[in-house]
Amino acid sequence: MARVMRVTGAWTGLLSDWLDREGLDAGPLRMALARWSAQDSVPVPVWRDLLAQGMALVPGRVAPELEVGACVLPAHVGVLGYLVLASDTLGEAMLAYQRYETLFYGASLAEIEVVGDQAEMRWPPSDNELGQQADGTAIAALVTFMRRQIDQPPPPSAVSFLEHADAKSARAYEAFFGCPVTWNDSHVRVRFPLHCLSLPMPRRDPTLRELLDRQARALLRALPESSGEGSGTDRQLQQVLLKLLSDGEPTLKRAASAMHMSPRTLQRRLTRHRLSWQQWLDRSREQLARQYLEDPSLTLTDIALLLGFSEQSAFTRAYRRWTGNSPGRERRQWLSD
């Protein structure tokens, strides 16, 4: 079965921000971008056409798609950006991107492999091709995104694309990425030196810090009789739970292992709050869900995945069980207030 590709509606904001930076009026294009930005997904042919319209506004400009990609912000990639930024190292960030890429493209495409002393992330040709402008924008955004999060980031070792480029464009790409760029390859590729995977992600982004702070406050509300910032164990448990939820495996056994204690010991500590593991998991999910529903940039599918549910319907059933209301109806009520 052919994979149906799309991009998240937030991605159109990347082109809107570039238009602003360039001071381009582009009335009809801006209207189309505003319309699609409110959608959960944008079909790839639509995104390709919108991008082509933007590039046509700067005739003679060499590889303007790289400039578009360099405008990237976490909000442009939605929840995927926050999951990547919440990683501890560049290697974890790459794995998080691979795991949650379906939130962005509607399909899991990225492959990660160690090749000698290099870590390679690559994307095979798809049934619904993005085209060079869209591929160039996406890889420029990916590299820019990672460069901004790492102190003294190294350039990628190599980048590859599926299509051909003229000499001027090829030089522009090499200057932007700071490394050799290969054309007419079998995959789109980005390589980094293997040792770079251990580089820490400092989490400087203020939007991410705000999100993580809200998550911590929501989890504190899930613990009765928790005072102030909570105990060290409480904070450790919160951090472990967020990781387990994003991995989709929030079990007592896995949480205890991550905290280097036995399941019985962890359950005994939860008993101090008069909670079983399942009760605390449900309370935590409910509090996090209420926080996420107040953020209009997160779709119900995004929220379901952030809470560790395999599909939106499972989240909806659980939310009704917790609150007696559907998440969609509750969101509409909050947004109308």
N, C-alpha and C positions, 0 to 999 in steps of 0.2 A: 504494500500500500504506500502511495506517495505521501511524504511528510508535508503537511500543510504549514507553511511558514508565515509568520507575521512578525511585527515588532510591537512593543507596548506603546500605547498612545502617548505616554510621557516622552518617548524618544523624539517626537515631533518638536518638542520644546528646544531641542538642540539646534535645529534649523532656525527656529524663531529667534533664539538668542544670538545666533550668528548674524541674522538680518539686522538685529538691533545694533550689534557691534559695528557692522559695516554702514549703518545709517541708510539702509535700503528701504524704500517705501513698500513696494511689492504688495499692493492692496489685495488683489485676488488671491495671491499665494498665502498671505497672512490669514485671510478668511478661511481658506481650506485648512490651514494648520490649526487654527482655533477650533474648527469643527472636529477634526480628527483627534486633537489632544484630549478631548473629553471621553474618547472611546477606550475600552479596555485593550483593544488590539487594532492594528492597522495592517491590512494585507500588504505583503511585500511589493506587489506591482504599484500600489498606491504610494508607498513610501519612496520607491524608486523614482516615480514620476514627480513627487513633490521635491525631492532632492535635485533632480535634473532641472526643474524650474528655477530653483535657487541658484544653481551653478550657471544657468544661462544669463543671470543678471550681472555677471562679472565676466563678459567675453574677453578672451585673451589672458585671463588670470590662470597661472599654471597650478594645477592640482588644488583648487580651492576646497575640495572635500576634506583635505587634511586640516585646514583652518576650522572647518565646521566641527570635526572630531575633537579639536583642541579646546573647544568651548564646553566640554562635558562637565556636568555636575552630578552629584548623587541622585538628585531629583529626576534626571533624564533617564535613568535606568530603573527607577522605581525600587521595589523592595530588593531586587537583586543587588543594587549598589550598596545598600545597607548591610546585607548579609556578607558581601565581600569585604567591606570596610571593617566589620566586626571581627574579622579573622585576626589571629595573633601574628602570623608571618605571611610573607609573599606566597610561600608554598601552599599554606592553608587557603589563602585568598583565591589562588588558581583552582584548587579543588572545589571551593565553594561556588565559584563561577560555573564550573563544569556541572556540579550537582543541581544548580538552580537555573541553568540557562533556559530551561523550558518556560520560566516565568517571563523571559524576554522575547524569545523567538517562537514560542509555542512548540518547540521540539528540542531535543537534546542532540546537539551536533558536535560539540567540542570533544576532542580526544587529547589526552595528556600522556606523554611518553618520555622516558629518559633516554637520550641518544648520546652515548659517550659521556662527556662532561657537561652536557647541555640538557635543559628541560624544555621540551617542545609542547606547545599547545597548537593544535591544528584543527581545521574545519574542512571536511570533504566537500566536493561539489554537491549541491542539493538539487532536488527536482524543481525548485522554485528559486532560480538564481537571483542573488542580490545585485550582481553587476559590480564593476570596478568602483564606481563612485560610492556606492553604499558599503562595499567591502573596505575601501580606503577610509571612509568615515568611521566605520566601526573599529578598525584596528588602531587608527589614530586616537580614538577615544579610549580604547582599552589601555594603550601604552601611556597616554596622558594621565589617565585615572591612577595607574599604579605609580607613575613617577611622582605624583603629588603626595602620595602617602608614605613615601620612604625617604629617609634622610640620605642625601648623596646617592640617588638611584643610578645604577649603571644603565646604559642604553641596552636595548635588546641586542643579542648577538647576530641575529639574522631575521629577516621578514620575507615572506613569499606571498605572491598573489596568483590568481588563476589566469588573468588576462595579460595582454601585451600593453606596453606603455611606450610613448615616444621618448626621445632622448631627454627633452626638457623635463617631462613629468618624472622620468626615472631619477634624474638628478635631484629634483625637488623631494621625492620620497626618501632618498638616501640622506639628504640633509636633515629632513624632519626626524627620521628614526635614528640617525647617527650610526648606521650599520649597513652592510650590504643588503640589497633588496633583489630578490629573484622574481622573474616574470614567467608566465606560461607554465606555472608549476601545477602539480596534480592536486595540491591543497593550498588553502590559505594557512600560513604558518607564522608563529612568533616563537623565537627561541631566546632563552635567558641562560646565563651560566648557572650550573647546578647549585653552586654555593650560594647563589642569591636567594634560593628558596627559604633559607633560614633568616633572611632579613626581617626585622620586626616591623609591624604596621603600627605607627605611633597613634593612630586614631585622632588625628588633629581636626578632622572635619567637625565643625560646630553642630551641624544638623545631626550627625551620628551621635555625638555626645548627648544631645538633648533626647534623642530616641532611647539611648541606653539608660539615661537617668529616669525617664518615664517608665521604662520596663522595671527598673529596680523598685520604684515607688509602688508600682502595681503589685509586684511580688511581695512587698512588705505588707500590703493590705490583705494578702491571702493568708498571712500568719497571724492568728489571734494572739493577743498579749505580746506582740513584738513591739519593742520600744525603740524610738529613735531610728538609727540606721540599722538596727538589728545586730545580733552577735556575729562574730567572725564566721561561725558555722553557718548561720543563716545566710550571710552574704555569699559564702562559698557555694551553698546549695542553690542559691538563685542563679549564679553564674553557670553552674553545672546544668541546671534545668534548661536554661536558654539554649545551651549547646545541644542537649539531648532533643529538645523540641525541634530545632532546625535540622537535626539528623533524622527525625521521625521515629526515634526509639526511646521514649521517656519511661524507662522501667526502673524499678527500685534497685535491681541488681546492677544495672549499668551506672546509675547515679552513685551507688555505694562504691563501686570499683573506681570511678573517677575521683572520689573523695578519699580513696585509700582506707576504706573501712568495710566492715562486713555489713550485709543487708540488715542483720539484726540490730547492729549498733545504730545505723541510720534510722531505722524505724523507732528505736528507743528515743532518739533525739526528737523525732517528730511527735512522739507521744507527749513530750513536754508541752506541746501546743494543742494537745488533745486531738490529734489528727492521725489518720492512717496515711500511707503513701498515696493511695487513690484519692482520698479526700483532699489532700494537699495539691495533687496534680489537677483535680477538677477546679478547685478554688483558684489556683494560679492561672489556669487557662481562662477561666471566666474573667478575672481581673485584667489579664493581658488583652483579651478579646474586647473588653469595653474600651481600653485605651486605643487599640488599633482601629476600632470602628469610628473613632472620632477623627481619624486621619483620612481625608477623602482621597489621598493618593494611593491608598491600599485597596485593592479589590477584595471581594469576599474570598476569592481563590487564594490571593496572596496571604490573607489572614489565616485561612485554613492551614496553609503550609507552614507559616510561622509558628502555629500552635501544634504542629506535629501530626495533623490529620492528613490522611492520604488523598482525600477529596473533599470538595466543598460541602457535599450533602452530609457527610459525617460530622463536620463542624456545625452545620445548621441544626441537625438533630440534637447534638450535645448542647448547643446554646439554648434551644427550646427547653431542654431538660433543666438547665441551670436557672433560667430566668422566666420561663413561660412565654417568651416572645421570640420571634425570628430575628436573626441579626440584620437582615435587610430592612425590616420594618423599624427596628430600633435605630438603625443608622438614619433612616429618613426622618424619624422623629427628632433626633439630635440636631441634624443639619437644618431642620425647619425652625428650631428654637432661636 
